[in-house]
């Protein structure tokens, strides 16, 4: 099992969580935080640290999924993981979150970085530009 912490700007994390639970049901070991306009960065860092520490205390590997590289949720996550370990993934989206949450039960505990990289690769392959008109003409 891998603990997952989702942290994004505005209500994006809330929306992603709702969509995940609609598709895959309620998830354990899954925390989500929304960084709203006017929120204190230090409070966000404390929330992330508290959630991550619970996974560390359980000797459970974890990842933090954020929406944007080098933005506030990323920086708050990096602050903790740089000192205590863990991985931060950028570019949070529904397919990536579902891939991680639904396949983490098969994680063998050896190489979380490889597991997360495989999840990223899997999702990248599913992202496409579709020319619907050309597709319809081929059918």
ABEGO torsion letter per residue (X at the ends): XBBBBBBBBEAAAAAAAAAAAAAAEBBBGBBBBBBBBGBBAAAAAAAAAAAAAAAAAAGBBBBBBBABBGBAAAAAAAAAAAAAEEBBBBGBBAAAAAAAAAAAAABAGABAAAAAAAAAAAAAAABBBBBAAAAAAAX
